């Protein structure tokens, strides 16, 4: 009796890792927020989004005039982002209170 053929195992390829970058406008908006809000937003991006295999899992696609963009919720604040697929970058475009972040 011959021994069974070893199963071909898949190599442990590393998952693609996304990074987070800020648009100049988003960086200015972040600086205007209270320090504890800044810390919450940066912690969320660092722990959930940066390094995620699929950052879309934590967000929601936007519609209508913001179609193609995504949003993340951090407390009462929203982060409006765009995915740059070819670079594996989540670009934060806008940060603001949920009441006003989607206004013009």
DODO-186567 format. One record per residue: residue number from 1; residue in three letters; x negated, y, z negated of N, C-alpha, C in turn. Coordinates in nm, 2 decimals, padded with zeros to 4 digits. Example, Ala and Ser with C-alpha at 12.3 -4.5 7.8 and 13.67 -1.06 7.14 Angstrom:
DODO-186567
+-----+---------+--------+--------+--------+--------+--------+--------+--------+--------+--------+
! num ! residuo !   n_xx !   n_yy !   n_zz !  ca_xx !  ca_yy !  ca_zz !   c_xx !   c_yy !   c_zz !
+-----+---------+--------+--------+--------+--------+--------+--------+--------+--------+--------+
!   1 !     ALA ! -01.32 ! -00.57 ! -00.78 ! -01.23 ! -00.45 ! -00.78 ! -01.32 ! -00.33 ! -00.78 !
!   2 !     SER ! -01.28 ! -00.22 ! -00.71 ! -01.37 ! -00.11 ! -00.71 ! -01.29 !  00.00 ! -00.79 !
+-----+---------+--------+--------+--------+--------+--------+--------+--------+--------+--------+
This chain:
DODO-186567
+-----+---------+--------+--------+--------+--------+--------+--------+--------+--------+--------+
! num ! residuo !   n_xx !   n_yy !   n_zz !  ca_xx !  ca_yy !  ca_zz !   c_xx !   c_yy !   c_zz !
+-----+---------+--------+--------+--------+--------+--------+--------+--------+--------+--------+
!   1 !     UNK ! -00.08 ! -00.12 !  00.00 !  00.00 !  00.00 !  00.00 ! -00.09 !  00.12 !  00.00 !
!   2 !     UNK ! -00.06 !  00.22 !  00.08 ! -00.14 !  00.34 !  00.09 ! -00.08 !  00.45 !  00.00 !
!   3 !     UNK ! -00.17 !  00.53 ! -00.06 ! -00.12 !  00.63 ! -00.15 ! -00.04 !  00.73 ! -00.07 !
!   4 !     UNK !  00.06 !  00.80 ! -00.13 !  00.14 !  00.90 ! -00.06 !  00.05 !  01.02 ! -00.02 !
!   5 !     UNK !  00.09 !  01.08 !  00.09 !  00.02 !  01.20 !  00.13 !  00.04 !  01.31 !  00.03 !
!   6 !     UNK ! -00.07 !  01.39 !  00.00 ! -00.05 !  01.50 ! -00.09 !  00.04 !  01.61 ! -00.03 !
!   7 !     UNK !  00.13 !  01.66 ! -00.10 !  00.21 !  01.77 ! -00.05 !  00.13 !  01.89 ! -00.02 !
!   8 !     UNK !  00.16 !  01.95 !  00.09 !  00.09 !  02.08 !  00.12 !  00.14 !  02.18 !  00.03 !
!   9 !     UNK !  00.05 !  02.24 ! -00.05 !  00.09 !  02.35 ! -00.14 !  00.07 !  02.48 ! -00.07 !
!  10 !     UNK !  00.16 !  02.57 ! -00.10 !  00.14 !  02.70 ! -00.04 !  00.03 !  02.78 ! -00.12 !
!  11 !     UNK ! -00.05 !  02.85 ! -00.05 ! -00.15 !  02.92 ! -00.12 ! -00.09 !  03.03 ! -00.20 !
!  12 !     UNK ! -00.15 !  03.06 ! -00.31 ! -00.10 !  03.17 ! -00.40 ! -00.14 !  03.30 ! -00.35 !
!  13 !     UNK ! -00.07 !  03.35 ! -00.24 ! -00.10 !  03.48 ! -00.19 ! -00.05 !  03.58 ! -00.28 !
!  14 !     UNK ! -00.12 !  03.69 ! -00.30 ! -00.07 !  03.80 ! -00.39 !  00.05 !  03.87 ! -00.32 !
!  15 !     UNK !  00.15 !  03.90 ! -00.40 !  00.26 !  03.98 ! -00.35 !  00.22 !  04.12 ! -00.31 !
!  16 !     UNK !  00.28 !  04.17 ! -00.21 !  00.24 !  04.31 ! -00.18 !  00.28 !  04.40 ! -00.30 !
!  17 !     UNK !  00.20 !  04.50 ! -00.33 !  00.22 !  04.58 ! -00.44 !  00.25 !  04.73 ! -00.39 !
!  18 !     UNK !  00.36 !  04.78 ! -00.44 !  00.40 !  04.91 ! -00.41 !  00.34 !  05.01 ! -00.50 !
!  19 !     UNK !  00.31 !  05.13 ! -00.45 !  00.26 !  05.24 ! -00.54 !  00.37 !  05.35 ! -00.53 !
!  20 !     UNK !  00.35 !  05.44 ! -00.63 !  00.45 !  05.56 ! -00.63 !  00.37 !  05.68 ! -00.61 !
!  21 !     UNK !  00.42 !  05.77 ! -00.53 !  00.35 !  05.90 ! -00.50 !  00.46 !  06.01 ! -00.51 !
!  22 !     UNK !  00.42 !  06.13 ! -00.54 !  00.51 !  06.24 ! -00.56 !  00.49 !  06.34 ! -00.45 !
!  23 !     UNK !  00.60 !  06.39 ! -00.39 !  00.60 !  06.50 ! -00.31 !  00.57 !  06.63 ! -00.39 !
!  24 !     UNK !  00.52 !  06.73 ! -00.34 !  00.49 !  06.85 ! -00.42 !  00.61 !  06.91 ! -00.49 !
!  25 !     UNK !  00.72 !  06.91 ! -00.42 !  00.85 !  06.96 ! -00.48 !  00.88 !  06.87 ! -00.60 !
!  26 !     UNK !  00.88 !  06.74 ! -00.59 !  00.91 !  06.65 ! -00.70 !  00.82 !  06.67 ! -00.82 !
!  27 !     UNK !  00.69 !  06.69 ! -00.79 !  00.59 !  06.71 ! -00.89 !  00.62 !  06.84 ! -00.97 !
!  28 !     UNK !  00.66 !  06.95 ! -00.90 !  00.70 !  07.07 ! -00.97 !  00.83 !  07.05 ! -01.05 !
!  29 !     UNK !  00.92 !  06.98 ! -01.00 !  01.05 !  06.95 ! -01.07 !  01.02 !  06.87 ! -01.20 !
!  30 !     UNK !  00.93 !  06.78 ! -01.19 !  00.89 !  06.70 ! -01.31 !  00.83 !  06.78 ! -01.41 !
!  31 !     UNK !  00.74 !  06.87 ! -01.38 !  00.67 !  06.96 ! -01.47 !  00.77 !  07.05 ! -01.55 !
!  32 !     UNK !  00.88 !  07.08 ! -01.49 !  00.98 !  07.17 ! -01.55 !  01.06 !  07.10 ! -01.66 !
!  33 !     UNK !  01.06 !  06.97 ! -01.66 !  01.15 !  06.90 ! -01.76 !  01.08 !  06.89 ! -01.89 !
!  34 !     UNK !  01.16 !  06.86 ! -01.99 !  01.12 !  06.84 ! -02.13 !  01.02 !  06.73 ! -02.13 !
!  35 !     UNK !  00.92 !  06.74 ! -02.22 !  00.81 !  06.63 ! -02.23 !  00.87 !  06.49 ! -02.25 !
!  36 !     UNK !  00.97 !  06.48 ! -02.33 !  01.02 !  06.34 ! -02.35 !  01.09 !  06.29 ! -02.23 !
!  37 !     UNK !  01.15 !  06.38 ! -02.15 !  01.21 !  06.33 ! -02.02 !  01.10 !  06.30 ! -01.92 !
!  38 !     UNK !  01.00 !  06.38 ! -01.92 !  00.89 !  06.34 ! -01.83 !  00.83 !  06.21 ! -01.86 !
!  39 !     UNK !  00.81 !  06.18 ! -01.99 !  00.76 !  06.05 ! -02.03 !  00.85 !  05.94 ! -01.99 !
!  40 !     UNK !  00.98 !  05.96 ! -02.01 !  01.08 !  05.85 ! -01.97 !  01.07 !  05.82 ! -01.82 !
!  41 !     UNK !  01.06 !  05.93 ! -01.74 !  01.06 !  05.91 ! -01.60 !  00.93 !  05.84 ! -01.55 !
!  42 !     UNK !  00.82 !  05.89 ! -01.60 !  00.69 !  05.83 ! -01.57 !  00.68 !  05.69 ! -01.62 !
!  43 !     UNK !  00.73 !  05.66 ! -01.73 !  00.73 !  05.52 ! -01.79 !  00.81 !  05.43 ! -01.70 !
!  44 !     UNK !  00.93 !  05.48 ! -01.66 !  01.01 !  05.40 ! -01.57 !  00.94 !  05.37 ! -01.44 !
!  45 !     UNK !  00.88 !  05.47 ! -01.38 !  00.81 !  05.44 ! -01.25 !  00.69 !  05.35 ! -01.27 !
!  46 !     UNK !  00.62 !  05.36 ! -01.38 !  00.50 !  05.28 ! -01.40 !  00.54 !  05.14 ! -01.43 !
!  47 !     UNK !  00.64 !  05.12 ! -01.51 !  00.68 !  04.98 ! -01.56 !  00.77 !  04.91 ! -01.46 !
!  48 !     UNK !  00.86 !  04.97 ! -01.39 !  00.95 !  04.90 ! -01.30 !  00.91 !  04.91 ! -01.15 !
!  49 !     UNK !  00.88 !  05.03 ! -01.11 !  00.86 !  05.05 ! -00.96 !  00.72 !  05.02 ! -00.91 !
!  50 !     UNK !  00.62 !  05.08 ! -00.97 !  00.48 !  05.06 ! -00.93 !  00.45 !  04.92 ! -00.96 !
!  51 !     UNK !  00.40 !  04.85 ! -00.86 !  00.36 !  04.71 ! -00.87 !  00.47 !  04.61 ! -00.85 !
!  52 !     UNK !  00.59 !  04.66 ! -00.82 !  00.70 !  04.57 ! -00.80 !  00.69 !  04.51 ! -00.66 !
!  53 !     UNK !  00.73 !  04.38 ! -00.65 !  00.73 !  04.32 ! -00.52 !  00.85 !  04.38 ! -00.43 !
!  54 !     UNK !  00.96 !  04.42 ! -00.49 !  01.07 !  04.48 ! -00.42 !  01.13 !  04.59 ! -00.50 !
!  55 !     UNK !  01.08 !  04.71 ! -00.49 !  01.13 !  04.82 ! -00.57 !  01.28 !  04.86 ! -00.54 !
!  56 !     UNK !  01.33 !  04.81 ! -00.43 !  01.47 !  04.84 ! -00.40 !  01.57 !  04.77 ! -00.50 !
!  57 !     UNK !  01.52 !  04.67 ! -00.57 !  01.60 !  04.60 ! -00.66 !  01.65 !  04.68 ! -00.78 !
!  58 !     UNK !  01.57 !  04.79 ! -00.81 !  01.61 !  04.88 ! -00.92 !  01.68 !  05.00 ! -00.88 !
!  59 !     UNK !  01.70 !  05.03 ! -00.75 !  01.76 !  05.15 ! -00.70 !  01.89 !  05.12 ! -00.63 !
!  60 !     UNK !  01.94 !  05.23 ! -00.56 !  02.06 !  05.22 ! -00.49 !  02.04 !  05.31 ! -00.36 !
!  61 !     UNK !  02.08 !  05.26 ! -00.25 !  02.07 !  05.34 ! -00.13 !  02.17 !  05.46 ! -00.13 !
!  62 !     UNK !  02.13 !  05.57 ! -00.08 !  02.22 !  05.68 ! -00.07 !  02.29 !  05.68 !  00.07 !
!  63 !     UNK !  02.40 !  05.76 !  00.08 !  02.48 !  05.76 !  00.20 !  02.49 !  05.90 !  00.25 !
!  64 !     UNK !  02.57 !  05.90 !  00.36 !  02.60 !  06.03 !  00.43 !  02.48 !  06.11 !  00.47 !
!  65 !     UNK !  02.47 !  06.24 !  00.42 !  02.36 !  06.32 !  00.47 !  02.23 !  06.28 !  00.40 !
!  66 !     UNK !  02.23 !  06.19 !  00.30 !  02.11 !  06.14 !  00.24 !  02.08 !  05.99 !  00.28 !
!  67 !     UNK !  02.14 !  05.95 !  00.39 !  02.12 !  05.81 !  00.43 !  01.97 !  05.79 !  00.46 !
!  68 !     UNK !  01.92 !  05.67 !  00.42 !  01.78 !  05.64 !  00.44 !  01.70 !  05.67 !  00.32 !
!  69 !     UNK !  01.76 !  05.74 !  00.22 !  01.69 !  05.76 !  00.10 !  01.75 !  05.67 ! -00.01 !
!  70 !     UNK !  01.68 !  05.66 ! -00.12 !  01.72 !  05.58 ! -00.23 !  01.72 !  05.66 ! -00.36 !
!  71 !     UNK !  01.79 !  05.61 ! -00.46 !  01.79 !  05.68 ! -00.59 !  01.77 !  05.58 ! -00.70 !
!  72 !     UNK !  01.70 !  05.63 ! -00.80 !  01.68 !  05.56 ! -00.93 !  01.74 !  05.64 ! -01.04 !
!  73 !     UNK !  01.80 !  05.58 ! -01.14 !  01.86 !  05.64 ! -01.25 !  01.77 !  05.63 ! -01.37 !
!  74 !     UNK !  01.74 !  05.74 ! -01.44 !  01.66 !  05.74 ! -01.56 !  01.74 !  05.83 ! -01.66 !
!  75 !     UNK !  01.82 !  05.77 ! -01.74 !  01.91 !  05.85 ! -01.83 !  02.00 !  05.94 ! -01.74 !
!  76 !     UNK !  02.00 !  06.07 ! -01.77 !  02.09 !  06.16 ! -01.70 !  02.02 !  06.22 ! -01.57 !
!  77 !     UNK !  01.90 !  06.17 ! -01.55 !  01.82 !  06.22 ! -01.43 !  01.82 !  06.12 ! -01.32 !
!  78 !     UNK !  01.80 !  06.17 ! -01.20 !  01.80 !  06.09 ! -01.08 !  01.67 !  06.12 ! -01.00 !
!  79 !     UNK !  01.61 !  06.02 ! -00.95 !  01.49 !  06.03 ! -00.86 !  01.54 !  06.00 ! -00.72 !
!  80 !     UNK !  01.52 !  06.09 ! -00.63 !  01.55 !  06.06 ! -00.49 !  01.42 !  06.03 ! -00.42 !
!  81 !     UNK !  01.42 !  05.91 ! -00.36 !  01.29 !  05.85 ! -00.30 !  01.31 !  05.81 ! -00.16 !
!  82 !     UNK !  01.20 !  05.80 ! -00.09 !  01.19 !  05.74 !  00.04 !  01.09 !  05.63 !  00.04 !
!  83 !     UNK !  01.11 !  05.52 !  00.11 !  01.02 !  05.41 !  00.11 !  00.94 !  05.42 !  00.24 !
!  84 !     UNK !  00.81 !  05.42 !  00.22 !  00.71 !  05.42 !  00.34 !  00.66 !  05.28 !  00.35 !
!  85 !     UNK !  00.74 !  05.20 !  00.43 !  00.71 !  05.06 !  00.44 !  00.57 !  05.02 !  00.48 !
!  86 !     UNK !  00.52 !  05.09 !  00.58 !  00.39 !  05.06 !  00.64 !  00.27 !  05.08 !  00.54 !
!  87 !     UNK !  00.30 !  05.17 !  00.44 !  00.19 !  05.20 !  00.34 !  00.23 !  05.14 !  00.20 !
!  88 !     UNK !  00.34 !  05.08 !  00.19 !  00.39 !  05.02 !  00.06 !  00.39 !  05.13 ! -00.04 !
!  89 !     UNK !  00.45 !  05.24 ! -00.01 !  00.46 !  05.36 ! -00.10 !  00.61 !  05.40 ! -00.12 !
!  90 !     UNK !  00.64 !  05.42 ! -00.25 !  00.77 !  05.48 ! -00.29 !  00.74 !  05.63 ! -00.31 !
!  91 !     UNK !  00.79 !  05.71 ! -00.22 !  00.76 !  05.86 ! -00.23 !  00.88 !  05.93 ! -00.30 !
!  92 !     UNK !  00.85 !  05.98 ! -00.41 !  00.95 !  06.06 ! -00.49 !  00.96 !  06.19 ! -00.43 !
!  93 !     UNK !  01.08 !  06.23 ! -00.38 !  01.11 !  06.35 ! -00.31 !  01.17 !  06.46 ! -00.39 !
!  94 !     UNK !  01.25 !  06.41 ! -00.49 !  01.33 !  06.51 ! -00.57 !  01.36 !  06.45 ! -00.70 !
!  95 !     UNK !  01.35 !  06.53 ! -00.81 !  01.39 !  06.48 ! -00.94 !  01.48 !  06.59 ! -01.00 !
!  96 !     UNK !  01.59 !  06.55 ! -01.06 !  01.68 !  06.64 ! -01.12 !  01.79 !  06.58 ! -01.20 !
!  97 !     UNK !  01.87 !  06.66 ! -01.27 !  01.98 !  06.62 ! -01.34 !  02.09 !  06.56 ! -01.25 !
!  98 !     UNK !  02.16 !  06.46 ! -01.29 !  02.26 !  06.40 ! -01.20 !  02.36 !  06.49 ! -01.15 !
!  99 !     UNK !  02.39 !  06.60 ! -01.23 !  02.49 !  06.70 ! -01.19 !  02.45 !  06.78 ! -01.07 !
! 100 !     UNK !  02.32 !  06.80 ! -01.05 !  02.27 !  06.89 ! -00.94 !  02.17 !  06.83 ! -00.84 !
! 101 !     UNK !  02.12 !  06.71 ! -00.86 !  02.01 !  06.66 ! -00.78 !  02.05 !  06.65 ! -00.63 !
! 102 !     UNK !  02.18 !  06.62 ! -00.61 !  02.22 !  06.59 ! -00.47 !  02.26 !  06.72 ! -00.39 !
! 103 !     UNK !  02.26 !  06.83 ! -00.46 !  02.30 !  06.96 ! -00.40 !  02.19 !  07.01 ! -00.31 !
! 104 !     UNK !  02.23 !  07.06 ! -00.19 !  02.14 !  07.11 ! -00.09 !  02.00 !  07.12 ! -00.13 !
+-----+---------+--------+--------+--------+--------+--------+--------+--------+--------+--------+
